[in-house]
């Protein structure tokens, strides 16, 4: 289900099934050096999938703790092209 969108780009809530693909985008894409630092290999290997899952717990993908963080899949023309997320939301500040 699309939650926000324009003529070209839209967002949908990420699902747990999206987590492996989001990990692949992080460690094996054109943006990997920018996200993970250069040189990436061998001095800075990407995190393991297990480590990624620790950082991006299920609630980022299933919505069970919306104030702790939530992930969204970015779509262009109905095609998934990226991921964005927010961390903890502090309602008092």
KAMOLIN-V578470 format. One record per backbone hydrogen bond with DSSP energy under -1.0 kcal/mol. CO is the residue of the C=O (numbers start at 1). NH is the residue of the N-H. If there is no record, write none. Layout:
CO | NH
CO | NH
//
This chain:
4 | 11
8 | 77
9 | 6
10 | 75
11 | 3
11 | 4
12 | 73
15 | 18
16 | 19
18 | 22
19 | 23
20 | 24
21 | 25
22 | 26
23 | 27
24 | 28
29 | 32
31 | 35
32 | 36
33 | 37
48 | 52
49 | 53
50 | 54
51 | 55
52 | 56
57 | 60
58 | 61
58 | 62
59 | 63
60 | 71
65 | 68
67 | 89
70 | 86
71 | 14
72 | 84
73 | 12
74 | 81
74 | 82
75 | 10
76 | 79
79 | 76
82 | 74
84 | 72
86 | 70
//
